[in-house]
Structure formats: C-alpha cells, structure tokens
Amino acid sequence: MSIDTAPIGTDEDLRVRVRGASLSFGGHPVLERIDLDVRSGEFVVLLGPSGTGKTSLLRVLAGLQRPDGGEVLVPERSTFVYQEPRLIPSKRVLANVAIGLPRTEATRAAAAHALEEVGLAGRERSWPATLSGGEAQRVALARALVREPQLLLLDEPFAALDAIKRIEMQTLVAELVDRHGPAVVLVTHDIDEAIRLADRILVLNAGGIAYQHVPDSARPRDPADASLVPLRQRLLEELHIR
Ligand SMILES: Nc1ncnc2c1ncn2[C@@H]1O[C@H](COP(=O)(O)OP(=O)(O)OP(=O)(O)O)[C@@H](O)[C@H]1O
C-alpha cells in the first residue's frame, strides 16, 4: 500500500494514478481494487448510490485516507471542496480565501482575484454570516482555486443549493476548470450534473467501478438535449433507479 506525491511515470499529463486500491472499515469492504487514471484538465464525475465509497475514494485521492492495499499516486497540490462551505465565521471573506497561505501582498492580490473569478468582487471584507448559501460556496471555490490545485476534489459541492443556483455554479465551475486546468474529480448524486460537466462518468457500486462512460460531445452539455436521453436512461439503470 502506498500514497505517493512523486511525479507520475513518464506521462506528464497524468495527475492521478490509482491501481488496485482497496479499503475496508471494520471488515466491511468499501473500495475493492479500484483502478483510476485522471489527466490534467480532465473532469471525472463519480456517481453511485449512497454508501458505495465515493467520498472514501475522494479522501484517498486527497491523501486523507490511506487505502489498505494498492498504489495511489496523486499530485502535491490538491484541494477539496465539500457540500458545506466550511468557512471560518470570525474571519472576513478575503481572509477565508487566503487561510493557511503566507500573509503577503501577493497572497492578498491572488485571493482578491480568485474572489473576482467566482463573481464576488467587492465582498472581500464581508463576514461569512452575511453571505447566501451560494455565495458562501463561491468563497469555498475561491479558497480552493487560489492554491492553483493540480487536482480539484469536489464532494457534492452544489447539493445544498436550489436548482437555479446549482446550474449557475456548474457553469462557473466548468469555466474555471477550463481556465485553470486542474484534474477534477466530482462526486454527485445528480445525473444531470454528471451529464453537464463530465469528460468521464464513473458509476460506483458496492465498492467497485460498475460502469464507465465517455460522452462524445464537448462539455458543458445541456442535459435536456435529446441526444443525451439514452445516456440518462443508462445512468438511471446503473443507479438502479428504474
Ligand atoms: N471513517 C469511517 N469509519 C467507518 N466506516 C466508514 C468511514 N468512512 C466511511 N465509512 C463507511 O464506508 C461506506 C462508504 O462511505 P462513503 O461515505 O465513502 O460512501 P458514499 O458513496 O460517499 O456515500 P454517500 O453518497 O451517502 O455520501 C459507508 O458504509 C460508510 O458508513
């Protein structure tokens, strides 16, 4: 078993390489021999019923959870965005974005720029309590981006937002990922979100990758597009929704 942050092999674009990763809790297998490669700029979406190990896999990729077996190679700079924004209430928005970074003028400027990129220019001195749920999640995104991650891990980051805000955030993330080019792994329960954003959709089931699909059109996609109906049906079947 190993987690390494060394440059991966000879493939310069490869950001994540997982081979045979297994994980169990109390004798209950959660991940079983997972293989996964993710390249720079690639947007991978993990779908799957509750309890199939999606968050556990993200935690392994973040280096927060050691697998029991297998090989995991990940980049040094990865950042995690959770379903809830996890802002520090006693720090202003700009300080939240810059949290943990050296307190320099360059950091301040980078944090202000990241806020601008997520549509929150002018809110640097706001307190987290004055933000809407969507705004708070934008701050969380800015906090992730300002670190210029090579790997961006998103764990149901839009699940708590209403349908309109969720689509706005999906559009924003698609733009930001194109501009910054990290490898992305997003966990979601939302089939439309997967169809809209993914370069590759993986369905996890009982700890393994049960189904994999690479849409042939460019992202972002309109999930209402008639050509995507068969994919949606297939994903519903894979998720045992009908
Ligand atoms: N630290 C832990 N200790 C013990 N069991 C755990 C731990 N973390 C996760 N599990 C168990 O591992 C299984 C997979 O959990 P995980 O959160 O990875 O699933 P998930 O697919 O992300 O679920 P959901 O869609 O509900 O968020 C669950 O049965 C969970 O209870």
The ligand as an ORCA input file, in Angstrom:
! r2SCAN-3c Opt
* xyz 0 1
  N     -14.158      6.585      8.844
  C     -15.041      5.588      8.672
  N     -15.167      4.599      9.582
  C     -16.032      3.595      9.412
  N     -16.830      3.459      8.338
  C     -16.754      4.403      7.391
  C     -15.858      5.523      7.495
  N     -15.996      6.299      6.393
  C     -16.932      5.694      5.625
  N     -17.388      4.562      6.226
  C     -18.372      3.645      5.662
  O     -17.952      3.321      4.352
  C     -19.068      3.216      3.475
  C     -18.864      4.161      2.287
  O     -18.961      5.506      2.750
  P     -18.768      6.737      1.770
  O     -19.052      7.960      2.567
  O     -17.463      6.640      1.092
  O     -19.926      6.468      0.712
  P     -20.576      7.451     -0.351
  O     -20.736      6.673     -1.603
  O     -19.795      8.718     -0.431
  O     -21.989      7.717      0.326
  P     -22.993      8.983      0.190
  O     -23.421      9.012     -1.248
  O     -24.107      8.635      1.116
  O     -22.228     10.210      0.610
  C     -20.295      3.513      4.310
  O     -20.868      2.291      4.698
  C     -19.747      4.275      5.496
  O     -20.551      4.067      6.626
*
